[in-house]
């Protein structure tokens, strides 16, 4: 299975979790998915009233410079760990 296929499979596997991951885990997954699929953060940082959007943007921005392949591997590893503990 190629890196891209494993990444897409991990994306689908997240939907099979029976317990909701913590907010920190969700931010980790979001940031690494975006970095792995899009690359470095894009757009403006949301305003102070958009707490959720700002947290998501900041999590993604922290990964600036991380290669897409590395981000995909980290995402896949995190999903595997969550599948083991959240089913």
PDB file of N, CA, C and O in Angstrom, chain B, residues numbered from 101:
ATOM      1  N   UNK B 101       0.854  -1.178   0.000  1.00  0.00           N
ATOM      2  CA  UNK B 101       0.000   0.000   0.000  1.00  0.00           C
ATOM      3  C   UNK B 101       0.901   1.243   0.000  1.00  0.00           C
ATOM      4  O   UNK B 101       1.837   1.344   0.793  1.00  0.00           O
ATOM      5  N   UNK B 102       0.607   2.167  -0.885  1.00  0.00           N
ATOM      6  CA  UNK B 102       1.427   3.377  -0.969  1.00  0.00           C
ATOM      7  C   UNK B 102       1.136   4.314   0.206  1.00  0.00           C
ATOM      8  O   UNK B 102       0.159   4.150   0.937  1.00  0.00           O
ATOM      9  N   UNK B 103       2.006   5.283   0.355  1.00  0.00           N
ATOM     10  CA  UNK B 103       1.873   6.281   1.419  1.00  0.00           C
ATOM     11  C   UNK B 103       0.534   7.021   1.319  1.00  0.00           C
ATOM     12  O   UNK B 103      -0.145   7.230   2.325  1.00  0.00           O
ATOM     13  N   UNK B 104       0.168   7.407   0.114  1.00  0.00           N
ATOM     14  CA  UNK B 104      -1.080   8.147  -0.110  1.00  0.00           C
ATOM     15  C   UNK B 104      -2.289   7.256   0.204  1.00  0.00           C
ATOM     16  O   UNK B 104      -3.255   7.707   0.819  1.00  0.00           O
ATOM     17  N   UNK B 105      -2.229   6.006  -0.217  1.00  0.00           N
ATOM     18  CA  UNK B 105      -3.340   5.091   0.050  1.00  0.00           C
ATOM     19  C   UNK B 105      -3.499   4.844   1.548  1.00  0.00           C
ATOM     20  O   UNK B 105      -4.619   4.819   2.058  1.00  0.00           O
ATOM     21  N   UNK B 106      -2.386   4.663   2.251  1.00  0.00           N
ATOM     22  CA  UNK B 106      -2.434   4.452   3.700  1.00  0.00           C
ATOM     23  C   UNK B 106      -2.990   5.694   4.401  1.00  0.00           C
ATOM     24  O   UNK B 106      -3.732   5.585   5.377  1.00  0.00           O
ATOM     25  N   UNK B 107      -2.624   6.866   3.897  1.00  0.00           N
ATOM     26  CA  UNK B 107      -3.109   8.136   4.442  1.00  0.00           C
ATOM     27  C   UNK B 107      -4.631   8.240   4.267  1.00  0.00           C
ATOM     28  O   UNK B 107      -5.342   8.596   5.207  1.00  0.00           O
ATOM     29  N   UNK B 108      -5.117   7.934   3.087  1.00  0.00           N
ATOM     30  CA  UNK B 108      -6.560   7.983   2.819  1.00  0.00           C
ATOM     31  C   UNK B 108      -7.303   6.920   3.632  1.00  0.00           C
ATOM     32  O   UNK B 108      -8.414   7.165   4.104  1.00  0.00           O
ATOM     33  N   UNK B 109      -6.699   5.745   3.796  1.00  0.00           N
ATOM     34  CA  UNK B 109      -7.318   4.695   4.614  1.00  0.00           C
ATOM     35  C   UNK B 109      -7.405   5.144   6.066  1.00  0.00           C
ATOM     36  O   UNK B 109      -8.415   4.912   6.730  1.00  0.00           O
ATOM     37  N   UNK B 110      -6.356   5.784   6.561  1.00  0.00           N
ATOM     38  CA  UNK B 110      -6.363   6.291   7.938  1.00  0.00           C
ATOM     39  C   UNK B 110      -7.460   7.333   8.108  1.00  0.00           C
ATOM     40  O   UNK B 110      -8.126   7.375   9.143  1.00  0.00           O
ATOM     41  N   UNK B 111      -7.651   8.173   7.094  1.00  0.00           N
ATOM     42  CA  UNK B 111      -8.722   9.182   7.140  1.00  0.00           C
ATOM     43  C   UNK B 111     -10.082   8.497   7.295  1.00  0.00           C
ATOM     44  O   UNK B 111     -10.924   8.947   8.072  1.00  0.00           O
ATOM     45  N   UNK B 112     -10.286   7.423   6.562  1.00  0.00           N
ATOM     46  CA  UNK B 112     -11.549   6.687   6.660  1.00  0.00           C
ATOM     47  C   UNK B 112     -11.663   5.975   8.010  1.00  0.00           C
ATOM     48  O   UNK B 112     -12.748   5.916   8.589  1.00  0.00           O
ATOM     49  N   UNK B 113     -10.565   5.441   8.506  1.00  0.00           N
ATOM     50  CA  UNK B 113     -10.570   4.701   9.768  1.00  0.00           C
ATOM     51  C   UNK B 113     -10.939   5.590  10.955  1.00  0.00           C
ATOM     52  O   UNK B 113     -11.511   5.106  11.932  1.00  0.00           O
ATOM     53  N   UNK B 114     -10.622   6.874  10.884  1.00  0.00           N
ATOM     54  CA  UNK B 114     -10.979   7.796  11.976  1.00  0.00           C
ATOM     55  C   UNK B 114     -12.487   7.775  12.201  1.00  0.00           C
ATOM     56  O   UNK B 114     -12.949   7.876  13.337  1.00  0.00           O
ATOM     57  N   UNK B 115     -13.243   7.646  11.133  1.00  0.00           N
ATOM     58  CA  UNK B 115     -14.697   7.608  11.236  1.00  0.00           C
ATOM     59  C   UNK B 115     -15.242   6.370  11.925  1.00  0.00           C
ATOM     60  O   UNK B 115     -16.425   6.330  12.263  1.00  0.00           O
ATOM     61  N   UNK B 116     -14.416   5.362  12.141  1.00  0.00           N
ATOM     62  CA  UNK B 116     -14.883   4.132  12.769  1.00  0.00           C
ATOM     63  C   UNK B 116     -14.642   4.111  14.278  1.00  0.00           C
ATOM     64  O   UNK B 116     -15.014   3.150  14.951  1.00  0.00           O
ATOM     65  N   UNK B 117     -14.024   5.160  14.809  1.00  0.00           N
ATOM     66  CA  UNK B 117     -13.767   5.208  16.257  1.00  0.00           C
ATOM     67  C   UNK B 117     -15.091   5.230  17.008  1.00  0.00           C
ATOM     68  O   UNK B 117     -16.018   5.944  16.626  1.00  0.00           O
ATOM     69  N   UNK B 118     -15.176   4.447  18.074  1.00  0.00           N
ATOM     70  CA  UNK B 118     -16.413   4.406  18.858  1.00  0.00           C
ATOM     71  C   UNK B 118     -16.420   5.430  19.982  1.00  0.00           C
ATOM     72  O   UNK B 118     -17.485   5.808  20.470  1.00  0.00           O
ATOM     73  N   UNK B 119     -15.233   5.884  20.399  1.00  0.00           N
ATOM     74  CA  UNK B 119     -15.125   6.928  21.418  1.00  0.00           C
ATOM     75  C   UNK B 119     -14.518   8.168  20.782  1.00  0.00           C
ATOM     76  O   UNK B 119     -13.635   8.075  19.930  1.00  0.00           O
ATOM     77  N   UNK B 120     -14.997   9.322  21.204  1.00  0.00           N
ATOM     78  CA  UNK B 120     -14.484  10.579  20.661  1.00  0.00           C
ATOM     79  C   UNK B 120     -13.094  10.854  21.234  1.00  0.00           C
ATOM     80  O   UNK B 120     -12.907  10.819  22.450  1.00  0.00           O
ATOM     81  N   UNK B 121     -12.119  11.125  20.364  1.00  0.00           N
ATOM     82  CA  UNK B 121     -10.779  11.467  20.850  1.00  0.00           C
ATOM     83  C   UNK B 121     -10.793  12.800  21.610  1.00  0.00           C
ATOM     84  O   UNK B 121     -11.731  13.585  21.475  1.00  0.00           O
ATOM     85  N   UNK B 122      -9.769  13.044  22.391  1.00  0.00           N
ATOM     86  CA  UNK B 122      -9.660  14.305  23.123  1.00  0.00           C
ATOM     87  C   UNK B 122      -9.489  15.454  22.141  1.00  0.00           C
ATOM     88  O   UNK B 122      -9.144  15.243  20.978  1.00  0.00           O
ATOM     89  N   UNK B 123      -9.734  16.669  22.615  1.00  0.00           N
ATOM     90  CA  UNK B 123      -9.561  17.843  21.769  1.00  0.00           C
ATOM     91  C   UNK B 123      -8.124  17.955  21.271  1.00  0.00           C
ATOM     92  O   UNK B 123      -7.894  18.337  20.124  1.00  0.00           O
ATOM     93  N   UNK B 124      -7.166  17.627  22.118  1.00  0.00           N
ATOM     94  CA  UNK B 124      -5.762  17.665  21.700  1.00  0.00           C
ATOM     95  C   UNK B 124      -5.499  16.671  20.568  1.00  0.00           C
ATOM     96  O   UNK B 124      -4.789  16.980  19.611  1.00  0.00           O
ATOM     97  N   UNK B 125      -6.073  15.485  20.688  1.00  0.00           N
ATOM     98  CA  UNK B 125      -5.912  14.491  19.630  1.00  0.00           C
ATOM     99  C   UNK B 125      -6.582  14.953  18.337  1.00  0.00           C
ATOM    100  O   UNK B 125      -6.040  14.763  17.249  1.00  0.00           O
ATOM    101  N   UNK B 126      -7.761  15.559  18.461  1.00  0.00           N
ATOM    102  CA  UNK B 126      -8.458  16.052  17.275  1.00  0.00           C
ATOM    103  C   UNK B 126      -7.673  17.165  16.587  1.00  0.00           C
ATOM    104  O   UNK B 126      -7.601  17.202  15.359  1.00  0.00           O
ATOM    105  N   UNK B 127      -7.089  18.065  17.364  1.00  0.00           N
ATOM    106  CA  UNK B 127      -6.264  19.125  16.777  1.00  0.00           C
ATOM    107  C   UNK B 127      -5.029  18.531  16.101  1.00  0.00           C
ATOM    108  O   UNK B 127      -4.637  18.975  15.022  1.00  0.00           O
ATOM    109  N   UNK B 128      -4.422  17.539  16.729  1.00  0.00           N
ATOM    110  CA  UNK B 128      -3.259  16.861  16.149  1.00  0.00           C
ATOM    111  C   UNK B 128      -3.639  16.253  14.803  1.00  0.00           C
ATOM    112  O   UNK B 128      -2.940  16.435  13.806  1.00  0.00           O
ATOM    113  N   UNK B 129      -4.752  15.531  14.790  1.00  0.00           N
ATOM    114  CA  UNK B 129      -5.202  14.898  13.552  1.00  0.00           C
ATOM    115  C   UNK B 129      -5.489  15.940  12.474  1.00  0.00           C
ATOM    116  O   UNK B 129      -5.069  15.782  11.328  1.00  0.00           O
ATOM    117  N   UNK B 130      -6.199  16.998  12.839  1.00  0.00           N
ATOM    118  CA  UNK B 130      -6.531  18.049  11.879  1.00  0.00           C
ATOM    119  C   UNK B 130      -5.264  18.650  11.286  1.00  0.00           C
ATOM    120  O   UNK B 130      -5.121  18.731  10.067  1.00  0.00           O
ATOM    121  N   UNK B 131      -4.357  19.064  12.140  1.00  0.00           N
ATOM    122  CA  UNK B 131      -3.148  19.746  11.690  1.00  0.00           C
ATOM    123  C   UNK B 131      -2.301  18.843  10.785  1.00  0.00           C
ATOM    124  O   UNK B 131      -1.809  19.284   9.746  1.00  0.00           O
ATOM    125  N   UNK B 132      -2.138  17.601  11.179  1.00  0.00           N
ATOM    126  CA  UNK B 132      -1.320  16.696  10.381  1.00  0.00           C
ATOM    127  C   UNK B 132      -2.018  16.299   9.082  1.00  0.00           C
ATOM    128  O   UNK B 132      -1.358  16.074   8.068  1.00  0.00           O
ATOM    129  N   UNK B 133      -3.336  16.212   9.106  1.00  0.00           N
ATOM    130  CA  UNK B 133      -4.060  15.932   7.862  1.00  0.00           C
ATOM    131  C   UNK B 133      -3.889  17.092   6.888  1.00  0.00           C
ATOM    132  O   UNK B 133      -3.588  16.882   5.713  1.00  0.00           O
ATOM    133  N   UNK B 134      -4.082  18.318   7.378  1.00  0.00           N
ATOM    134  CA  UNK B 134      -3.936  19.492   6.515  1.00  0.00           C
ATOM    135  C   UNK B 134      -2.511  19.616   5.988  1.00  0.00           C
ATOM    136  O   UNK B 134      -2.311  19.890   4.805  1.00  0.00           O
ATOM    137  N   UNK B 135      -1.521  19.418   6.854  1.00  0.00           N
ATOM    138  CA  UNK B 135      -0.123  19.521   6.436  1.00  0.00           C
ATOM    139  C   UNK B 135       0.197  18.430   5.417  1.00  0.00           C
ATOM    140  O   UNK B 135       0.924  18.668   4.453  1.00  0.00           O
ATOM    141  N   UNK B 136      -0.344  17.242   5.633  1.00  0.00           N
ATOM    142  CA  UNK B 136      -0.080  16.122   4.731  1.00  0.00           C
ATOM    143  C   UNK B 136      -0.791  16.231   3.403  1.00  0.00           C
ATOM    144  O   UNK B 136      -0.316  15.684   2.407  1.00  0.00           O
ATOM    145  N   UNK B 137      -1.911  16.919   3.359  1.00  0.00           N
ATOM    146  CA  UNK B 137      -2.668  17.012   2.114  1.00  0.00           C
ATOM    147  C   UNK B 137      -2.476  18.341   1.391  1.00  0.00           C
ATOM    148  O   UNK B 137      -2.513  18.376   0.161  1.00  0.00           O
ATOM    149  N   UNK B 138      -2.273  19.440   2.126  1.00  0.00           N
ATOM    150  CA  UNK B 138      -2.174  20.770   1.525  1.00  0.00           C
ATOM    151  C   UNK B 138      -0.762  21.327   1.600  1.00  0.00           C
ATOM    152  O   UNK B 138      -0.296  21.973   0.661  1.00  0.00           O
ATOM    153  N   UNK B 139      -0.086  21.084   2.700  1.00  0.00           N
ATOM    154  CA  UNK B 139       1.230  21.675   2.933  1.00  0.00           C
ATOM    155  C   UNK B 139       1.132  22.743   4.006  1.00  0.00           C
ATOM    156  O   UNK B 139       0.244  22.696   4.857  1.00  0.00           O
ATOM    157  N   UNK B 140       2.044  23.708   3.968  1.00  0.00           N
ATOM    158  CA  UNK B 140       2.088  24.752   4.995  1.00  0.00           C
ATOM    159  C   UNK B 140       0.777  25.533   5.066  1.00  0.00           C
ATOM    160  O   UNK B 140       0.040  25.653   4.088  1.00  0.00           O
ATOM    161  N   UNK B 141       0.521  26.056   6.259  1.00  0.00           N
ATOM    162  CA  UNK B 141      -0.712  26.788   6.552  1.00  0.00           C
ATOM    163  C   UNK B 141      -0.945  27.897   5.531  1.00  0.00           C
ATOM    164  O   UNK B 141      -0.006  28.535   5.055  1.00  0.00           O
ATOM    165  N   UNK B 142      -2.224  28.109   5.207  1.00  0.00           N
ATOM    166  CA  UNK B 142      -2.622  29.123   4.236  1.00  0.00           C
ATOM    167  C   UNK B 142      -3.743  29.970   4.823  1.00  0.00           C
ATOM    168  O   UNK B 142      -4.461  29.532   5.722  1.00  0.00           O
ATOM    169  N   UNK B 143      -3.881  31.164   4.314  1.00  0.00           N
ATOM    170  CA  UNK B 143      -4.970  32.031   4.733  1.00  0.00           C
ATOM    171  C   UNK B 143      -4.628  32.823   5.974  1.00  0.00           C
ATOM    172  O   UNK B 143      -3.542  32.705   6.541  1.00  0.00           O
ATOM    173  N   UNK B 144      -5.589  33.634   6.378  1.00  0.00           N
ATOM    174  CA  UNK B 144      -5.415  34.473   7.560  1.00  0.00           C
ATOM    175  C   UNK B 144      -5.834  33.730   8.819  1.00  0.00           C
ATOM    176  O   UNK B 144      -6.689  32.845   8.787  1.00  0.00           O
ATOM    177  N   UNK B 145      -5.214  34.109   9.917  1.00  0.00           N
ATOM    178  CA  UNK B 145      -5.572  33.533  11.215  1.00  0.00           C
ATOM    179  C   UNK B 145      -6.948  34.072  11.613  1.00  0.00           C
ATOM    180  O   UNK B 145      -7.173  35.281  11.550  1.00  0.00           O
ATOM    181  N   UNK B 146      -7.870  33.196  12.019  1.00  0.00           N
ATOM    182  CA  UNK B 146      -9.203  33.651  12.424  1.00  0.00           C
ATOM    183  C   UNK B 146      -9.139  34.627  13.608  1.00  0.00           C
ATOM    184  O   UNK B 146      -8.179  34.628  14.379  1.00  0.00           O
ATOM    185  N   UNK B 147     -10.164  35.439  13.728  1.00  0.00           N
ATOM    186  CA  UNK B 147     -10.230  36.424  14.801  1.00  0.00           C
ATOM    187  C   UNK B 147     -10.419  35.790  16.166  1.00  0.00           C
ATOM    188  O   UNK B 147     -10.656  34.588  16.290  1.00  0.00           O
ATOM    189  N   UNK B 148     -10.309  36.629  17.190  1.00  0.00           N
ATOM    190  CA  UNK B 148     -10.370  36.145  18.576  1.00  0.00           C
ATOM    191  C   UNK B 148     -11.711  35.522  18.944  1.00  0.00           C
ATOM    192  O   UNK B 148     -11.771  34.689  19.848  1.00  0.00           O
ATOM    193  N   UNK B 149     -12.771  35.902  18.272  1.00  0.00           N
ATOM    194  CA  UNK B 149     -14.085  35.355  18.603  1.00  0.00           C
ATOM    195  C   UNK B 149     -14.293  33.948  18.044  1.00  0.00           C
ATOM    196  O   UNK B 149     -15.182  33.224  18.492  1.00  0.00           O
ATOM    197  N   UNK B 150     -13.486  33.568  17.081  1.00  0.00           N
ATOM    198  CA  UNK B 150     -13.562  32.226  16.502  1.00  0.00           C
ATOM    199  C   UNK B 150     -12.522  31.339  17.191  1.00  0.00           C
ATOM    200  O   UNK B 150     -11.465  31.047  16.632  1.00  0.00           O
ATOM    201  N   UNK B 151     -12.843  30.923  18.404  1.00  0.00           N
ATOM    202  CA  UNK B 151     -11.903  30.170  19.234  1.00  0.00           C
ATOM    203  C   UNK B 151     -11.519  28.842  18.579  1.00  0.00           C
ATOM    204  O   UNK B 151     -10.343  28.481  18.540  1.00  0.00           O
ATOM    205  N   UNK B 152     -12.501  28.130  18.074  1.00  0.00           N
ATOM    206  CA  UNK B 152     -12.232  26.826  17.457  1.00  0.00           C
ATOM    207  C   UNK B 152     -11.386  26.992  16.190  1.00  0.00           C
ATOM    208  O   UNK B 152     -10.394  26.286  16.005  1.00  0.00           O
ATOM    209  N   UNK B 153     -11.772  27.906  15.339  1.00  0.00           N
ATOM    210  CA  UNK B 153     -11.026  28.142  14.106  1.00  0.00           C
ATOM    211  C   UNK B 153      -9.599  28.586  14.374  1.00  0.00           C
ATOM    212  O   UNK B 153      -8.670  28.194  13.669  1.00  0.00           O
ATOM    213  N   UNK B 154      -9.439  29.407  15.398  1.00  0.00           N
ATOM    214  CA  UNK B 154      -8.114  29.902  15.770  1.00  0.00           C
ATOM    215  C   UNK B 154      -7.228  28.751  16.282  1.00  0.00           C
ATOM    216  O   UNK B 154      -6.045  28.678  15.950  1.00  0.00           O
ATOM    217  N   UNK B 155      -7.806  27.864  17.085  1.00  0.00           N
ATOM    218  CA  UNK B 155      -7.060  26.713  17.601  1.00  0.00           C
ATOM    219  C   UNK B 155      -6.639  25.790  16.462  1.00  0.00           C
ATOM    220  O   UNK B 155      -5.522  25.273  16.453  1.00  0.00           O
ATOM    221  N   UNK B 156      -7.536  25.589  15.508  1.00  0.00           N
ATOM    222  CA  UNK B 156      -7.221  24.735  14.365  1.00  0.00           C
ATOM    223  C   UNK B 156      -6.117  25.371  13.515  1.00  0.00           C
ATOM    224  O   UNK B 156      -5.181  24.687  13.101  1.00  0.00           O
ATOM    225  N   UNK B 157      -6.222  26.654  13.260  1.00  0.00           N
ATOM    226  CA  UNK B 157      -5.208  27.362  12.477  1.00  0.00           C
ATOM    227  C   UNK B 157      -3.852  27.295  13.182  1.00  0.00           C
ATOM    228  O   UNK B 157      -2.834  27.004  12.553  1.00  0.00           O
ATOM    229  N   UNK B 158      -3.842  27.562  14.476  1.00  0.00           N
ATOM    230  CA  UNK B 158      -2.586  27.561  15.240  1.00  0.00           C
ATOM    231  C   UNK B 158      -1.929  26.181  15.244  1.00  0.00           C
ATOM    232  O   UNK B 158      -0.709  26.072  15.126  1.00  0.00           O
ATOM    233  N   UNK B 159      -2.742  25.125  15.382  1.00  0.00           N
ATOM    234  CA  UNK B 159      -2.200  23.761  15.377  1.00  0.00           C
ATOM    235  C   UNK B 159      -1.542  23.459  14.031  1.00  0.00           C
ATOM    236  O   UNK B 159      -0.478  22.843  13.981  1.00  0.00           O
ATOM    237  N   UNK B 160      -2.171  23.890  12.956  1.00  0.00           N
ATOM    238  CA  UNK B 160      -1.627  23.672  11.621  1.00  0.00           C
ATOM    239  C   UNK B 160      -0.375  24.525  11.413  1.00  0.00           C
ATOM    240  O   UNK B 160       0.612  24.059  10.842  1.00  0.00           O
ATOM    241  N   UNK B 161      -0.421  25.776  11.880  1.00  0.00           N
ATOM    242  CA  UNK B 161       0.717  26.686  11.705  1.00  0.00           C
ATOM    243  C   UNK B 161       1.977  26.168  12.405  1.00  0.00           C
ATOM    244  O   UNK B 161       3.088  26.432  11.945  1.00  0.00           O
ATOM    245  N   UNK B 162       1.818  25.443  13.497  1.00  0.00           N
ATOM    246  CA  UNK B 162       2.970  24.898  14.224  1.00  0.00           C
ATOM    247  C   UNK B 162       3.737  23.872  13.389  1.00  0.00           C
ATOM    248  O   UNK B 162       4.892  23.567  13.685  1.00  0.00           O
ATOM    249  N   UNK B 163       3.108  23.351  12.369  1.00  0.00           N
ATOM    250  CA  UNK B 163       3.742  22.332  11.521  1.00  0.00           C
ATOM    251  C   UNK B 163       4.424  22.933  10.297  1.00  0.00           C
ATOM    252  O   UNK B 163       4.888  22.199   9.425  1.00  0.00           O
ATOM    253  N   UNK B 164       4.489  24.250  10.224  1.00  0.00           N
ATOM    254  CA  UNK B 164       5.108  24.899   9.068  1.00  0.00           C
ATOM    255  C   UNK B 164       6.524  24.361   8.876  1.00  0.00           C
ATOM    256  O   UNK B 164       7.330  24.335   9.806  1.00  0.00           O
ATOM    257  N   UNK B 165       6.802  23.938   7.657  1.00  0.00           N
ATOM    258  CA  UNK B 165       8.115  23.396   7.332  1.00  0.00           C
ATOM    259  C   UNK B 165       8.199  21.878   7.410  1.00  0.00           C
ATOM    260  O   UNK B 165       9.149  21.288   6.895  1.00  0.00           O
ATOM    261  N   UNK B 166       7.227  21.240   8.043  1.00  0.00           N
ATOM    262  CA  UNK B 166       7.206  19.770   8.102  1.00  0.00           C
ATOM    263  C   UNK B 166       6.799  19.255   6.720  1.00  0.00           C
ATOM    264  O   UNK B 166       5.816  19.724   6.147  1.00  0.00           O
ATOM    265  N   UNK B 167       7.528  18.322   6.204  1.00  0.00           N
ATOM    266  CA  UNK B 167       7.219  17.768   4.884  1.00  0.00           C
ATOM    267  C   UNK B 167       5.883  17.033   4.873  1.00  0.00           C
ATOM    268  O   UNK B 167       5.440  16.491   5.886  1.00  0.00           O
ATOM    269  N   UNK B 168       5.258  17.031   3.708  1.00  0.00           N
ATOM    270  CA  UNK B 168       3.950  16.386   3.590  1.00  0.00           C
ATOM    271  C   UNK B 168       4.031  14.890   3.888  1.00  0.00           C
ATOM    272  O   UNK B 168       3.142  14.342   4.541  1.00  0.00           O
ATOM    273  N   UNK B 169       5.070  14.237   3.425  1.00  0.00           N
ATOM    274  CA  UNK B 169       5.196  12.797   3.673  1.00  0.00           C
ATOM    275  C   UNK B 169       5.369  12.521   5.163  1.00  0.00           C
ATOM    276  O   UNK B 169       4.778  11.578   5.691  1.00  0.00           O
ATOM    277  N   UNK B 170       6.164  13.327   5.837  1.00  0.00           N
ATOM    278  CA  UNK B 170       6.365  13.170   7.276  1.00  0.00           C
ATOM    279  C   UNK B 170       5.052  13.394   8.021  1.00  0.00           C
ATOM    280  O   UNK B 170       4.729  12.646   8.944  1.00  0.00           O
ATOM    281  N   UNK B 171       4.298  14.413   7.629  1.00  0.00           N
ATOM    282  CA  UNK B 171       3.007  14.696   8.265  1.00  0.00           C
ATOM    283  C   UNK B 171       2.033  13.545   8.048  1.00  0.00           C
ATOM    284  O   UNK B 171       1.286  13.177   8.955  1.00  0.00           O
ATOM    285  N   UNK B 172       2.042  12.978   6.846  1.00  0.00           N
ATOM    286  CA  UNK B 172       1.157  11.835   6.569  1.00  0.00           C
ATOM    287  C   UNK B 172       1.521  10.640   7.444  1.00  0.00           C
ATOM    288  O   UNK B 172       0.635   9.964   7.966  1.00  0.00           O
ATOM    289  N   UNK B 173       2.821  10.374   7.609  1.00  0.00           N
ATOM    290  CA  UNK B 173       3.259   9.251   8.435  1.00  0.00           C
ATOM    291  C   UNK B 173       2.847   9.451   9.895  1.00  0.00           C
ATOM    292  O   UNK B 173       2.407   8.510  10.555  1.00  0.00           O
ATOM    293  N   UNK B 174       2.989  10.671  10.391  1.00  0.00           N
ATOM    294  CA  UNK B 174       2.581  10.967  11.767  1.00  0.00           C
ATOM    295  C   UNK B 174       1.074  10.809  11.937  1.00  0.00           C
ATOM    296  O   UNK B 174       0.613  10.308  12.962  1.00  0.00           O
ATOM    297  N   UNK B 175       0.307  11.233  10.936  1.00  0.00           N
ATOM    298  CA  UNK B 175      -1.152  11.096  10.967  1.00  0.00           C
ATOM    299  C   UNK B 175      -1.537   9.619  11.025  1.00  0.00           C
ATOM    300  O   UNK B 175      -2.372   9.216  11.834  1.00  0.00           O
ATOM    301  N   UNK B 176      -0.923   8.824  10.163  1.00  0.00           N
ATOM    302  CA  UNK B 176      -1.218   7.390  10.116  1.00  0.00           C
ATOM    303  C   UNK B 176      -0.889   6.735  11.454  1.00  0.00           C
ATOM    304  O   UNK B 176      -1.663   5.914  11.947  1.00  0.00           O
ATOM    305  N   UNK B 177       0.250   7.088  12.046  1.00  0.00           N
ATOM    306  CA  UNK B 177       0.645   6.522  13.337  1.00  0.00           C
ATOM    307  C   UNK B 177      -0.343   6.907  14.435  1.00  0.00           C
ATOM    308  O   UNK B 177      -0.684   6.077  15.278  1.00  0.00           O
ATOM    309  N   UNK B 178      -0.802   8.154  14.431  1.00  0.00           N
ATOM    310  CA  UNK B 178      -1.752   8.611  15.451  1.00  0.00           C
ATOM    311  C   UNK B 178      -3.088   7.888  15.298  1.00  0.00           C
ATOM    312  O   UNK B 178      -3.689   7.475  16.289  1.00  0.00           O
ATOM    313  N   UNK B 179      -3.546   7.737  14.072  1.00  0.00           N
ATOM    314  CA  UNK B 179      -4.803   7.033  13.847  1.00  0.00           C
ATOM    315  C   UNK B 179      -4.687   5.584  14.311  1.00  0.00           C
ATOM    316  O   UNK B 179      -5.618   5.053  14.916  1.00  0.00           O
ATOM    317  N   UNK B 180      -3.566   4.948  14.037  1.00  0.00           N
ATOM    318  CA  UNK B 180      -3.356   3.555  14.486  1.00  0.00           C
ATOM    319  C   UNK B 180      -3.409   3.466  16.010  1.00  0.00           C
ATOM    320  O   UNK B 180      -4.005   2.541  16.561  1.00  0.00           O
ATOM    321  N   UNK B 181      -2.783   4.431  16.689  1.00  0.00           N
ATOM    322  CA  UNK B 181      -2.806   4.447  18.163  1.00  0.00           C
ATOM    323  C   UNK B 181      -4.222   4.665  18.679  1.00  0.00           C
ATOM    324  O   UNK B 181      -4.635   4.030  19.649  1.00  0.00           O
ATOM    325  N   UNK B 182      -4.961   5.551  18.041  1.00  0.00           N
ATOM    326  CA  UNK B 182      -6.340   5.820  18.466  1.00  0.00           C
ATOM    327  C   UNK B 182      -7.238   4.615  18.212  1.00  0.00           C
ATOM    328  O   UNK B 182      -8.126   4.323  19.013  1.00  0.00           O
ATOM    329  N   UNK B 183      -7.017   3.925  17.117  1.00  0.00           N
ATOM    330  CA  UNK B 183      -7.822   2.737  16.826  1.00  0.00           C
ATOM    331  C   UNK B 183      -7.615   1.669  17.903  1.00  0.00           C
ATOM    332  O   UNK B 183      -8.548   0.951  18.263  1.00  0.00           O
ATOM    333  N   UNK B 184      -6.400   1.574  18.404  1.00  0.00           N
ATOM    334  CA  UNK B 184      -6.084   0.590  19.440  1.00  0.00           C
ATOM    335  C   UNK B 184      -6.717   0.961  20.782  1.00  0.00           C
ATOM    336  O   UNK B 184      -7.077   0.075  21.558  1.00  0.00           O
ATOM    337  N   UNK B 185      -6.854   2.243  21.060  1.00  0.00           N
ATOM    338  CA  UNK B 185      -7.340   2.662  22.378  1.00  0.00           C
ATOM    339  C   UNK B 185      -8.781   3.170  22.397  1.00  0.00           C
ATOM    340  O   UNK B 185      -9.344   3.341  23.478  1.00  0.00           O
ATOM    341  N   UNK B 186      -9.385   3.411  21.263  1.00  0.00           N
ATOM    342  CA  UNK B 186     -10.721   4.008  21.230  1.00  0.00           C
ATOM    343  C   UNK B 186     -11.760   3.136  20.555  1.00  0.00           C
ATOM    344  O   UNK B 186     -12.723   3.649  19.985  1.00  0.00           O
ATOM    345  N   UNK B 187     -11.584   1.852  20.609  1.00  0.00           N
ATOM    346  CA  UNK B 187     -12.598   0.946  20.034  1.00  0.00           C
ATOM    347  C   UNK B 187     -13.202   0.103  21.101  1.00  0.00           C
ATOM    348  O   UNK B 187     -14.073  -0.720  20.819  1.00  0.00           O
TER     349      UNK B 187
END
